[in-house]
Amino acid sequence: MKPATAQRPKYYDLNLANLPAAGLASIFHRISGALLFLPVIPALLYLMQATLGSEAGFLQWKAVLAMPAVKVVVLGFAWLYAHHFFAGIRYLLLDLHWGIGKEQARASAKLVFALGAVATLLVAWRIW
C-alpha cells in the first residue's frame, strides 16, 4: 500500500497523438470492429435485401449510391473494413510470434495503416 503522502497524478494524457503506431493500430482495430459489427453489417444486409428484392429497388439504390456524399460514406466503410482486415492479419502473425520485436511491431503497424489507405484509394478509384 502506498503511503498517504504519495501524490496522485493530476491528469492522464489520453491524447491519441502520443501513442505509438502499434497502440493506434490496436485502438483503431477495436473501433473498426465495433463499427463494422453494429451499423455497417446491418446496413449492408438491408442494402442487399432492397437491391435483390426488385428491379425498382435496385435502380433506386443505384441512384443513391451515385451521390458524392454517399460515396464518401462508402469510402469510410471501406477504410473500416480494410484496416480491420489488415490489423487482424497483423495480430494473427503476432500470435504466431512473427514480428514481436519492437521495431518489427512498429513497422507492421505502420504497414497496416498504409495498406488500409491503399485499399481505400483503390475503392475510391473504382467507384469514381
Backbone as a chain_set.jsonl record, in Angstrom:
{"seq": "MKPATAQRPKYYDLNLANLPAAGLASIFHRISGALLFLPVIPALLYLMQATLGSEAGFLQWKAVLAMPAVKVVVLGFAWLYAHHFFAGIRYLLLDLHWGIGKEQARASAKLVFALGAVATLLVAWRIW", "coords": {"N": [[0.838, -1.169, 0.0], [0.484, 2.262, -0.736], [2.024, 5.068, 0.825], [0.196, 7.662, 2.543], [1.148, 10.104, 1.857], [1.981, 10.049, -0.741], [1.722, 11.478, -3.929], [-0.98, 11.691, -6.138], [-1.444, 11.334, -9.683], [-2.156, 14.3, -11.533], [-3.53, 14.362, -13.934], [-4.414, 12.236, -16.688], [-2.809, 11.571, -19.693], [-4.576, 11.21, -22.347], [-4.389, 11.592, -25.01], [-4.482, 10.675, -28.336], [-2.507, 11.223, -30.135], [-0.082, 10.902, -28.91], [0.389, 8.235, -28.752], [2.201, 5.277, -29.727], [2.623, 3.839, -33.046], [1.788, 1.158, -32.997], [0.022, 1.124, -30.835], [-1.98, 2.864, -31.753], [-2.861, 1.398, -33.968], [-3.966, -0.78, -32.649], [-6.08, 0.391, -31.151], [-7.636, 1.505, -33.227], [-8.256, -0.85, -34.527], [-10.0, -2.102, -32.758], [-12.055, -0.162, -32.656], [-12.848, -0.08, -35.361], [-13.763, -2.7, -35.645], [-15.97, -2.715, -33.9], [-17.592, -0.779, -35.123], [-17.976, -1.942, -37.615], [-19.457, -4.146, -36.877], [-21.849, -3.151, -35.695], [-23.254, -0.725, -37.124], [-22.497, -1.108, -39.867], [-22.642, -3.793, -40.979], [-25.456, -4.47, -40.594], [-26.506, -2.421, -42.245], [-25.465, -3.079, -44.76], [-26.673, -5.584, -45.124], [-29.367, -4.817, -45.238], [-29.246, -3.217, -47.542], [-28.571, -5.141, -49.45], [-30.861, -6.741, -49.356], [-32.784, -4.912, -50.248], [-31.87, -4.273, -52.834], [-31.837, -6.721, -54.143], [-34.436, -7.448, -54.054], [-36.218, -6.282, -55.923], [-36.35, -4.882, -59.253], [-36.886, -2.187, -59.287], [-36.13, -1.4, -56.703], [-33.406, -1.893, -56.894], [-32.641, -0.002, -58.866], [-33.307, 2.337, -57.519], [-31.519, 2.337, -55.3], [-29.165, 2.298, -56.712], [-29.117, 4.849, -57.783], [-28.955, 6.312, -55.402], [-26.469, 5.485, -54.398], [-24.846, 6.684, -56.233], [-24.504, 9.272, -55.504], [-22.258, 11.851, -54.445], [-21.785, 12.357, -51.646], [-22.665, 10.015, -50.466], [-20.866, 8.26, -51.572], [-18.565, 9.033, -50.233], [-19.192, 8.153, -47.666], [-19.271, 5.426, -48.191], [-16.579, 5.066, -48.764], [-15.555, 5.517, -46.232], [-16.608, 3.273, -44.909], [-15.22, 1.354, -46.376], [-12.582, 1.886, -45.608], [-12.767, 1.244, -42.883], [-13.245, -1.518, -43.034], [-10.939, -2.404, -44.444], [-8.829, -1.614, -42.754], [-9.453, -3.081, -40.447], [-9.253, -5.668, -41.434], [-6.491, -5.887, -42.3], [-5.185, -5.266, -39.896], [-6.107, -7.356, -38.356], [-4.849, -9.54, -39.619], [-2.24, -8.84, -38.971], [-2.324, -9.183, -36.167], [-2.817, -11.917, -36.031], [-0.393, -12.853, -37.061], [1.298, -11.894, -35.067], [0.406, -13.479, -32.981], [1.503, -15.847, -33.793], [4.048, -15.414, -33.131], [5.56, -13.877, -34.9], [7.273, -11.081, -35.83], [7.434, -9.783, -33.333], [9.302, -8.202, -32.105], [10.253, -4.866, -31.06], [10.833, -2.892, -33.086], [9.995, -4.286, -35.361], [7.287, -4.67, -34.794], [6.435, -2.031, -34.712], [6.92, -1.292, -37.376], [5.171, -3.057, -38.704], [2.722, -2.132, -37.795], [2.645, 0.402, -38.935], [2.607, -0.426, -41.568], [0.082, -1.593, -41.676], [-1.587, 0.679, -41.533], [-0.791, 1.92, -43.918], [-1.508, -0.001, -45.877], [-4.267, -0.07, -45.463], [-4.94, 2.517, -46.272], [-4.149, 2.423, -48.983], [-5.864, 0.419, -49.959], [-8.308, 1.704, -49.561], [-8.002, 3.871, -51.282], [-7.943, 2.483, -53.699], [-10.576, 1.53, -53.788], [-11.855, 4.001, -53.909], [-10.924, 4.897, -56.385], [-12.182, 3.034, -57.973], [-14.954, 3.486, -57.567], [-15.337, 6.061, -58.431]], "CA": [[0.0, 0.0, 0.0], [1.274, 3.487, -0.814], [1.798, 5.97, 1.961], [-0.797, 8.708, 2.305], [1.797, 11.304, 1.346], [2.261, 9.921, -2.175], [0.81, 12.304, -4.721], [-1.627, 11.052, -7.272], [-1.275, 12.163, -10.883], [-3.19, 15.315, -11.707], [-4.314, 14.039, -15.115], [-3.877, 11.202, -17.561], [-2.721, 12.052, -21.058], [-5.284, 10.261, -23.198], [-4.28, 12.084, -26.369], [-4.081, 9.594, -29.234], [-1.318, 11.615, -30.889], [1.112, 10.485, -28.179], [0.532, 6.778, -28.786], [2.99, 4.744, -30.841], [1.825, 3.302, -34.155], [1.164, -0.108, -32.605], [-1.12, 1.455, -29.981], [-3.041, 3.395, -32.609], [-3.407, 0.289, -34.751], [-4.798, -1.575, -31.751], [-7.312, 1.124, -30.843], [-8.456, 1.582, -34.436], [-8.759, -2.191, -34.823], [-11.186, -2.303, -31.911], [-13.121, 0.753, -33.088], [-13.357, -0.517, -36.66], [-14.537, -3.917, -35.435], [-17.265, -2.365, -33.307], [-18.402, -0.079, -36.122], [-18.376, -2.9, -38.642], [-20.469, -5.045, -36.336], [-23.145, -2.553, -35.418], [-24.006, -0.088, -38.2], [-22.136, -1.433, -41.249], [-23.188, -5.08, -41.422], [-26.899, -4.37, -40.815], [-26.782, -1.562, -43.407], [-25.181, -3.849, -45.969], [-27.716, -6.604, -45.276], [-30.567, -4.131, -45.711], [-28.995, -2.814, -48.921], [-28.655, -6.334, -50.282], [-32.269, -7.136, -49.426], [-33.514, -3.943, -51.062], [-31.459, -4.315, -54.239], [-32.171, -8.011, -54.731], [-35.877, -7.666, -53.969], [-36.898, -5.897, -57.158], [-35.566, -4.021, -60.138], [-37.097, -0.796, -58.851], [-35.277, -1.189, -55.54], [-32.029, -1.824, -57.374], [-32.435, 1.285, -59.534], [-33.365, 3.386, -56.501], [-30.266, 2.343, -54.544], [-28.094, 2.652, -57.64], [-29.113, 6.317, -57.829], [-28.481, 6.812, -54.103], [-25.039, 5.22, -54.288], [-24.123, 7.534, -57.178], [-24.317, 10.59, -54.907], [-20.898, 12.001, -53.902], [-21.75, 12.232, -50.184], [-22.817, 8.592, -50.156], [-19.6, 7.634, -51.932], [-17.627, 9.306, -49.135], [-19.558, 7.228, -46.589], [-18.827, 4.105, -48.631], [-15.131, 5.047, -48.569], [-15.342, 5.331, -44.794], [-16.849, 1.856, -44.632], [-14.13, 0.59, -46.99], [-11.404, 2.014, -44.756], [-13.006, 0.45, -41.671], [-13.049, -2.934, -43.346], [-9.544, -2.66, -44.816], [-7.982, -1.521, -41.563], [-9.749, -4.21, -39.565], [-8.721, -6.861, -42.088], [-5.032, -5.921, -42.245], [-4.774, -5.336, -38.493], [-6.384, -8.728, -37.918], [-3.755, -10.379, -40.106], [-1.076, -8.49, -38.147], [-2.452, -9.817, -34.853], [-2.623, -13.36, -36.202], [1.055, -13.09, -37.169], [1.876, -11.693, -33.731], [0.088, -14.681, -32.203], [2.447, -16.881, -34.215], [5.354, -14.91, -32.7], [6.269, -13.261, -36.017], [7.277, -9.626, -35.745], [7.155, -9.354, -31.969], [10.275, -7.19, -31.698], [9.716, -3.507, -31.009], [10.926, -2.255, -34.399], [9.149, -5.034, -36.297], [5.895, -4.375, -34.456], [6.189, -0.651, -35.147], [6.862, -1.297, -38.838], [3.955, -3.743, -39.162], [1.585, -1.25, -37.514], [2.644, 1.421, -39.995], [2.193, -1.106, -42.794], [-1.378, -1.747, -41.603], [-2.18, 1.964, -41.919], [-0.518, 2.157, -45.335], [-2.336, -0.905, -46.679], [-5.652, 0.399, -45.363], [-5.079, 3.706, -47.121], [-4.067, 1.999, -50.383], [-7.112, -0.284, -50.283], [-9.368, 2.709, -49.647], [-7.779, 4.611, -52.533], [-8.378, 1.614, -54.804], [-12.042, 1.574, -53.797], [-12.226, 5.339, -54.384], [-10.663, 4.917, -57.825], [-13.179, 2.162, -58.627], [-16.331, 3.994, -57.535], [-15.448, 7.361, -59.1]], "C": [[0.887, 1.238, 0.0], [1.009, 4.35, 0.412], [0.844, 7.091, 1.566], [-0.164, 9.973, 1.736], [2.119, 11.224, -0.143], [1.226, 10.715, -2.964], [0.273, 11.502, -5.895], [-1.417, 11.923, -8.499], [-2.447, 13.124, -11.048], [-4.098, 14.984, -12.893], [-3.65, 12.864, -15.831], [-3.891, 11.764, -18.971], [-3.331, 10.997, -21.978], [-5.272, 10.689, -24.664], [-3.761, 10.972, -27.273], [-2.815, 9.937, -30.009], [-0.035, 11.171, -30.195], [1.323, 8.969, -28.193], [1.46, 6.358, -29.918], [2.063, 4.129, -31.89], [1.113, 2.008, -33.773], [-0.052, 0.124, -31.711], [-2.289, 1.998, -30.787], [-3.683, 2.29, -33.438], [-4.336, -0.562, -33.9], [-6.127, -0.881, -31.463], [-8.223, 1.193, -32.066], [-8.984, 0.211, -34.842], [-10.023, -2.476, -34.011], [-12.353, -1.431, -32.359], [-13.708, 0.291, -34.417], [-14.174, -1.796, -36.523], [-15.919, -3.631, -34.863], [-18.163, -1.686, -34.332], [-18.822, -1.001, -37.257], [-19.507, -3.782, -38.148], [-21.831, -4.368, -36.218], [-23.769, -1.85, -36.627], [-23.71, -0.637, -39.592], [-22.773, -2.733, -41.717], [-24.707, -5.025, -41.56], [-27.255, -3.496, -42.021], [-26.539, -2.32, -44.708], [-26.214, -4.951, -46.191], [-29.028, -5.988, -45.776], [-30.42, -3.735, -47.179], [-29.101, -4.007, -49.864], [-30.102, -6.789, -50.437], [-33.043, -6.206, -50.355], [-33.145, -4.052, -52.537], [-31.788, -5.64, -54.905], [-33.666, -8.283, -54.744], [-36.622, -7.354, -55.25], [-35.983, -5.015, -57.987], [-35.703, -2.559, -59.739], [-36.225, -0.47, -57.638], [-33.813, -1.082, -55.936], [-31.741, -0.466, -57.998], [-32.458, 2.442, -58.536], [-32.039, 3.471, -55.741], [-29.067, 2.63, -55.428], [-27.979, 4.166, -57.745], [-28.583, 6.908, -56.522], [-26.972, 6.642, -53.989], [-24.209, 6.025, -55.282], [-23.874, 8.933, -56.621], [-22.926, 10.699, -54.278], [-20.823, 11.84, -52.383], [-21.86, 10.764, -49.76], [-21.529, 7.843, -50.5], [-18.543, 7.867, -50.851], [-17.916, 8.38, -47.956], [-19.105, 5.812, -46.942], [-17.311, 3.993, -48.475], [-14.782, 4.897, -47.091], [-15.546, 3.886, -44.39], [-15.716, 0.995, -45.191], [-12.868, 0.687, -46.136], [-11.571, 1.205, -43.471], [-12.717, -1.023, -41.929], [-11.578, -3.234, -43.625], [-8.637, -2.618, -43.59], [-8.212, -2.726, -40.649], [-9.159, -5.507, -40.137], [-7.206, -6.951, -41.931], [-4.518, -5.962, -40.804], [-5.037, -6.737, -37.93], [-5.314, -9.692, -38.38], [-2.497, -10.109, -39.287], [-1.148, -9.191, -36.789], [-2.342, -11.338, -34.943], [-1.142, -13.701, -36.324], [1.753, -12.875, -35.831], [1.588, -12.889, -32.832], [0.999, -15.853, -32.556], [3.89, -16.501, -33.886], [6.201, -14.431, -33.866], [6.157, -11.756, -35.855], [6.995, -9.087, -34.361], [8.118, -8.267, -31.5], [9.71, -5.785, -31.833], [9.731, -2.834, -32.385], [10.047, -2.958, -35.432], [7.674, -4.747, -36.049], [5.53, -2.965, -34.895], [6.042, -0.59, -36.666], [5.583, -1.965, -39.342], [2.711, -2.902, -38.878], [1.498, -0.145, -38.568], [2.214, 0.82, -41.323], [0.68, -1.309, -42.83], [-2.069, -0.453, -42.031], [-1.975, 2.24, -43.402], [-1.395, 1.275, -46.219], [-3.812, -0.521, -46.623], [-5.902, 1.608, -46.239], [-5.045, 3.326, -48.601], [-5.356, 1.288, -50.802], [-8.271, 0.701, -50.429], [-9.225, 3.532, -50.923], [-8.18, 3.783, -53.753], [-9.905, 1.576, -54.914], [-12.517, 2.927, -54.332], [-12.026, 5.438, -55.901], [-11.738, 4.118, -58.567], [-14.578, 2.793, -58.643], [-16.467, 5.391, -58.152], [-15.006, 7.273, -60.492]], "O": [[1.925, 1.261, 0.661], [-0.094, 4.357, 0.959], [0.71, 7.42, 0.387], [-0.866, 10.823, 1.189], [2.492, 12.23, -0.747], [0.025, 10.638, -2.705], [0.992, 10.741, -6.542], [-1.231, 13.133, -8.369], [-3.589, 12.788, -10.735], [-5.291, 15.286, -12.867], [-2.481, 12.551, -15.601], [-4.878, 12.366, -19.394], [-2.677, 10.018, -22.338], [-6.066, 10.193, -25.464], [-2.711, 10.391, -27.0], [-2.122, 9.04, -30.489], [1.006, 11.074, -30.845], [2.338, 8.482, -27.694], [1.501, 7.014, -30.958], [0.874, 3.928, -31.646], [-0.029, 1.783, -34.174], [-1.045, -0.595, -31.814], [-3.443, 1.644, -30.544], [-4.904, 2.25, -33.591], [-5.378, -1.015, -34.375], [-7.183, -1.51, -31.529], [-9.429, 0.969, -31.963], [-10.054, 0.12, -35.443], [-10.994, -3.027, -34.53], [-13.492, -1.891, -32.435], [-14.927, 0.272, -34.585], [-15.178, -1.961, -37.217], [-16.912, -4.225, -35.282], [-19.357, -1.978, -34.405], [-19.915, -0.851, -37.803], [-20.411, -4.128, -38.909], [-22.85, -4.945, -36.597], [-24.769, -2.357, -37.134], [-24.605, -0.633, -40.437], [-23.397, -2.753, -42.778], [-25.224, -5.498, -42.572], [-28.206, -3.799, -42.742], [-27.324, -2.21, -45.65], [-26.59, -5.222, -47.332], [-29.71, -6.56, -46.626], [-31.353, -3.895, -47.966], [-29.661, -3.892, -50.955], [-30.519, -7.178, -51.528], [-33.861, -6.661, -51.156], [-34.014, -3.935, -53.401], [-31.998, -5.68, -56.118], [-34.119, -9.24, -55.372], [-37.549, -8.071, -55.626], [-34.988, -4.478, -57.5], [-34.749, -1.788, -59.84], [-35.649, 0.615, -57.56], [-33.068, -0.275, -55.379], [-30.72, 0.154, -57.7], [-31.716, 3.412, -58.688], [-31.497, 4.562, -55.561], [-28.057, 3.15, -54.953], [-26.874, 4.707, -57.791], [-27.845, 7.894, -56.538], [-26.274, 7.549, -53.535], [-22.983, 6.043, -55.179], [-23.111, 9.701, -57.207], [-22.459, 9.751, -53.647], [-19.873, 11.236, -51.885], [-21.214, 10.337, -48.803], [-21.147, 6.903, -49.803], [-17.72, 6.99, -50.588], [-16.991, 7.878, -47.318], [-18.611, 5.084, -46.081], [-16.808, 2.936, -48.093], [-13.814, 4.219, -46.746], [-14.76, 3.33, -43.623], [-15.3, 0.024, -44.559], [-12.161, -0.305, -45.957], [-10.628, 0.556, -43.019], [-12.035, -1.685, -41.147], [-11.032, -4.206, -43.104], [-7.78, -3.485, -43.412], [-7.258, -3.314, -40.14], [-8.631, -6.335, -39.396], [-6.689, -7.973, -41.48], [-3.519, -6.624, -40.525], [-4.26, -7.235, -37.114], [-4.907, -10.573, -37.623], [-1.766, -11.039, -38.945], [-0.148, -9.731, -36.314], [-1.827, -11.976, -34.025], [-0.679, -14.699, -35.771], [2.694, -13.594, -35.498], [2.427, -13.273, -32.017], [1.238, -16.738, -31.735], [4.832, -17.174, -34.303], [7.425, -14.558, -33.836], [5.053, -11.221, -35.754], [6.375, -8.032, -34.227], [7.79, -7.495, -30.599], [8.799, -5.545, -32.625], [8.722, -2.262, -32.796], [9.429, -2.309, -36.276], [6.9, -4.598, -36.995], [4.429, -2.735, -35.397], [5.148, 0.082, -37.182], [4.976, -1.492, -40.303], [1.745, -2.954, -39.64], [0.41, 0.198, -39.032], [1.536, 1.474, -42.115], [0.065, -1.209, -43.891], [-3.026, -0.486, -42.804], [-2.88, 2.738, -44.072], [-1.962, 1.751, -47.202], [-4.524, -0.635, -47.62], [-6.95, 1.718, -46.875], [-5.831, 3.851, -49.39], [-5.876, 1.538, -51.89], [-9.113, 0.55, -51.313], [-10.222, 3.854, -51.57], [-8.698, 4.324, -54.729], [-10.452, 1.589, -56.016], [-13.466, 2.992, -55.114], [-12.864, 5.998, -56.608], [-12.149, 4.494, -59.665], [-15.307, 2.65, -59.625], [-17.583, 5.86, -58.372], [-15.029, 8.271, -61.212]]}, "num_chains": 1, "name": "protein.A"}
